[in-house]
Amino acid sequence: MAAVLISGAGIAGPTLASWLKVGGFKPTLIERAPALRTGGYVIDFWGLGYDIAERMGLISEINRIGYHVQEMRIVDDGGRRLAGFGTRVFSELTGGRYVTLQRSDLSRLLFQTLKGHTEILFDDEIVAIEEQSNDVRVELKHAGLRRFDYVVGADGLHSAVRKLAFGPQSQFETDLGYRVAAFEAPGYRPRDDDVYLIYGQPRRMVGRFTLRDDRTLFLLVFLATNTDLPTTQAEQKTMLRDVYHNGGWECSDMLAELARTDELYFDRVSQIRLPEWSRGRIALVGDAAFCVSLLAGQGSALAMISAYVLAGELAVARGQYSQAFGRYEALLRSYIATKQRGAVRFAGAFAPKTQIGVLVRNLVVRAFAIPGLAKLAVGRDIADKLRLPDYRWPASIDSILPDHSPRAQDQERFR
């Protein structure tokens, strides 16, 4: 039974570990953080990622804990509606297979599928990788020297595996020029259930979304004035205050909540473009291989797709890992490139650079209320052209997922 070390316990890592187990492998998951991350931002979940979650028996729980947004609304300084549209169009484009949920909730559900069959190492990380003729020698910061047949980096935009095996991030990262931050505020008022509100000015925007348990999520996107990225939370908060201190709408209240929070997500909006997604016995999945950028809205689904395909190809190849890695990339490379191009087009809609750009964006959003126009405008970015392979797994996925087993007849068609 081939042993596979997977770095990263976000979305791609747990998905890959589950399908590798079904494929007859022995996965080990390592995560630098001391526990699963909570909070963060919300994602729109549809398409092939939704299909994979269904194959894993997770859809009923995803729909239970998710949000079914009714409207995206742009507001002015006084909170009055400037533009917006109902999200019914997305439901129509996806056949009703569309839900919004916190990324951390999806990660938690995927992680729960690993209980009882996967070795998990929290608060540890890979510090050195040396590929040898028959395996990979891995030095872990706390667990010491280990050997695995394969190593997979599922550790996101700032992948340590990619840095160790492929080179520094600067060689592969394309900064799209924006910065993004997200945090939660307890007890915030007002609350607008199932509505995503956006307040935009040139070069900056604020999104507000009502969560359960009397929580509110704020998402901030702004155009960067330089390439420096503050590393400490205090510096990050200072940058956000500098950008939003004179903003209208609820910016002052939002900054007051920012001052009180201890959990803040802050990063560049970037893409990763690698000439190859594998090297020898080492491969990358998800954002580590091809980050399309957070603003693309499909990063989690793409992470699940790449993990599923990589596990399937390894299972089919029966030890011929170079063949599996090559097939994995051949199946997904063009599809991912299309998603990356769409993300670049979409990024500017969040924080247009000029007031004219903001007005044009609002007009376009207002036009989405016209029947058929939204489908014409965003249909190509919503629809998935890729056909998900139906691999013949050595075992059934429901055999390792006792708490989330799909009905036997549903599972049978995926074998």
N, C-alpha and C positions, 0 to 999 in steps of 0.2 A: 504494500500500500504506500504510494508515493506521498511524502510529507511536503506540505506547502505552507510557507510562512507568509501571512498577509499583514501588511502594515497599514493600520487605519481602521477605526471602528465607527465610521460615519454611516454612509449609505452603501458605497461599493463594497467595502470590506465584509460586512455581515452577509450581504447578498451573495458574494463570491464564496464565502465559507459554507453557506448552506448548500449551494448547488455543487460545490466540490465534494461535499460529504455524500450527496446523492450520486455523484459520479464515481464514487469509490476511492476518494482521496482522504488524506488525514490532514485537515487544516488546523493551523495555529494562528490565532489573531492577536496582534500586539498593538497596544494603543498608548501613546505618550501621556495622555491625560490620566488622572487618577480615577476617573469615572466617566460615564457617558455624559456628554454635554447636554445642557438643557437650554431652553429659551431660544434666542436667535431670531430668524426671520421665518415667514410663511412662504410656502411654495404652492404653485398651481400644478396639480398632478393629473396627467392624462396620458393617452397614447400607449406606447409599448411598455413603458414603466408600469402603467396601470395593469397591463396584461400580465406582466411578470408577477406583480403583487397578487393578482388573481390566481395564478398558477401556484403561488405559495400559500393560498388560503387566507390572505390577509385583508381582502377587500371589504368584507363586512365590518371589520374593526376600523379600517381606515375611514370608511364612510360614517361610522359612528362618532369617531373623535374628530373628524374633519369639519370644515365649514363649507356651507353652500351659499356662496356670495351671490347676492341678487343684483348689485349695482356697483359700477366703478364711477365715482363722482369727483369732478374737479371743482374746487371752490375758490372764491376770491378772498380778499383780505378780511371781509366780514363774515366769511363762512357761507356766503350765498352760492348757490349752484351756478357755475359757468357752463359746464358741459358734462356729459356722462352718457352711459349707456348700460342697459341691462345685460347681464352675463348669459342670458338665454342663448345667445349666438354661439358661445363656446360649448354649451351643452348640446346644441344641435350639431355642431361640427364634430363632436366626439361621441355622438350617440348616447349622451347622458353619462358617459364614463369620464367624469371630470369632478374634481374635488380640490379644495384648498385646505392645507394643513400645515402645522409647524414642522419644519424639517427635523427638529429634535424628536418629535413624536414618531415620524416615520423611521428614524434611526432606531428608536427604542423598540418598535415592533419588529424590525428586522433582526435586531440583536437578540430578542427573545427566542427566535427560531434556532439559536445556537445552543441553548441550554441542554446539557447532558451529552453532547457529542463533540464539542470543540474546546480545545485548550485556549484559554484567554489570559493574556498578560497585560494588566493595566499598569500605569505608572512606569513604563519601560519603553525603550526605543532602540532602534538599530544604530550603532555607531560605526560599524565597518562591515563591508561585504566583500568576500573574495570568492569568485567562481572557480571551481576546480573541475577536473575532468568528469567526475561522477555526481557531484553535488555542489551546493553553495555553502561556504563557511561564513556564518553570521555571528558577529560579536554584539551582544545586547548589553546595554548600559548596566543593568542590574542582574540579569539572569545569566550573564557570561556567554561562553562560546556554545553555539548550537550549529547543527548541520541539517540542511533541508534539501530536498530534490529541486524545489523551485522557490523563488521569492517573488511576491507581487506587491507593488506599491499601490495602495489604495488610499494614500494619505494626502490627497487634495492638492490645491494650487501650490502650496509651499512644500511639496513632497520631499521628504528626506531620502527616500529610496531613489528618486530621480536624481537628486544631487549627487549621491554616492556612486551610482552606476552609470549615469549619463552625462553629468556635468552640472555646473551652476545654473540656477534658475534664470539668470540674466540672458543666457544663450537661447532660451526657448519662450520667454514671456513677452507678450505684446501688451503694453499698458494702453488701455482704451481712453485714458485721460480722466476717468472719474474715480471718486472715492465713495464708499458706501458704509453706513453705520446702521445698527439696529439695536434696540433695547426695549424692555418692557417696563410699564409703569402701573403699579397697583392702585386701584381706587380712582383712576383718572375719570374726570367728567369734562365734556359729555361723552355718551356712548351711542354708537350708531351700529346696531347689530346688522351683520350681513351686508355691510356697505364698506367698500374700500375708498377712503377719501384721500385726495391728492391736492396739495397746495403747491403751486409752482411759480417761481420767478426765474428770470434769466440766470442760468448757471447753477441753479439749486432747486430742490424739491423736498417736500416732506410728505410722507404717507402715513396715515393713521388707520389702524384696524383693530376692531374690538374683539378681544379674546374672552374665553370663559373664565370663571373664577375671579371675576372683577379685575381682569388685567387688560391692558391696552398695549399694543405693539406700535412702535414708531420706526419707520424706515426713512433714512435720510440719504439722498444721492446728490452729489455736487461735483462740479467740474474742478479739477485740481489746478492750483496755480503753480505748483512745482512738483517735482518727482519724488520729493522726500515723503516718507510715510512715518508718522510718529509711532513710537514703539511702546511707550507707557500709556496707561489709561488716562493719567492726568494730562499728558500732552495731547491725546486724542480728544478729550473733552475741551481743551483749550482751543483746538482747531475748529471744532464744531461750534463753539461759542463765537469765534471770530467770523465764521461763515454765516451764522443764522441770527446774530444778535439784533439786527435791524429788520428782521422779517416780520411780516404781518400774520394774520390769522391767529393760530395758537402757538406761534414760535416761542414766545416768552414763557408760556406755561410748559411747553415741551422742554425748554432748556432748564427750567426749574426741576423737572422730573429727571433730566439727565444728570444734574448735579447730585441727585440722591441715589442713583443706581450704582451698584457694584459690578454689574454684568453688562458689558458693552461689546458688541461685535463691531469690528472696524477693519477695513481692508481696501486694497486696490480693486478696481474693476479691470480684470485682465483676462487674456486668453493664453493658453499654452499650445504651442505648435512645434511638434517634434517630427523629425524626419522618419523616425521609427518608434514603435511603442514597446519594443522588446530588444533585449541584448543578451544573447546566450540563454541562460536559465532564469533570467530576470525579466519581468514584464510589468507594465503599468496599466491601470484601469481608471475610469472616471476622470475627475479633474487633474489627477496626476499626469495623465496621458494627453488630455485634449481639452482642458477647461474652456468652455464656450463663453464664460463670464456669468456672474451672478444675475445680471440683468436680463439674460436670455430666458430665464424662467423654466428651463428644462434640465438643469444640471443634475438633479437627483434622479430623474428618469433615465438620463443618459448614463449615469453611473450604474444603475441597475441593469440596463441593457448590455453595457460592456462587460459587467461581471458575469451575467448569464451566458453570454456568447463565449467568453474566455473559458468558463468552466465546461461548457458543452464541447468546445473544440478539444480541450485537454482530455475529456472523457472519450471522445471519438478517436483521438490520435493514439491512444494506448501506449503512452511513453514517448512518442515521437514529438517532443515538445516544440522543436523548431517548426515542424509542420503545423502544430496547433496554433502557435503564436502567429505564424504567417497567415493562416486562414482567418484567424480572429481579426487581424488588421485589414485583410482584404475585404472582409464582409462589411466592416464599419467605416473605413477611411473616407469614402465619398459621402456617406451619410453624415458623418460628423463635420466634414468640411462645409456642407450645406448649412448645417446648424450654426456653425461659426460665422459664416457670411451673414446669415439672418440676424445674428446677435449684434453684429457691428451696425447694421441698419437700424436696429431697434434701440440701441443704447442712447442715441441722441434724443429720443422722444421723452426720456425721463427728465432731462435737464437741458432744454435748448439753450444755446449760447446767447441769444438776443431776445428782446421783447417781441420782435416780429416772429421769431421762431416759436415763442410761447403761444402767440395768438394763432399761428398756423396749426400748431399741435392741438389747440383747443377746438379749432374748427373741424379738424379731422376727426377728433373724438366725438364731437357733436353729430357729425355726419354718420357715425356708426349706428345711430338710432334709425337710419333709413333702412328699411328691409332689404337684405341682400348685400348691402355695401360692406358691412363688416366681414362677411364671409368672403367677399371678393378681395378685400384688403389684407386680411390676415390668414385666410384659409390655407395658403401654401406653407405658412410657418406653423400652423396648428397640426395639419395632417402629417402623418408619418408614412413615408413612401417605402420604408424598409419592411421586409417580411421577416418576422421573428422565426428563426429556425426551430423546428420541432425535433429535439434530440431524443435518441433512445437511451434513456438513463438506466444504469444498472439497477437502481432502486427507485422506489416511488417517493416523491417529495413528502407525501403525508406520513410516510413511515418514520420520519424524524421530526415531524411537527405535530405532536399529539394535541396541542392546545389550539391549533389553527388549521385543522385538516379540512380541505374542501371535500365536498361530497364525492364519493367514489366514482360516480359516473362523470363528474366534471374533470376529475384528475385523469381518468382513463384516456381521454382524447389528447392529452399532452405527452403520453409516453411514446 
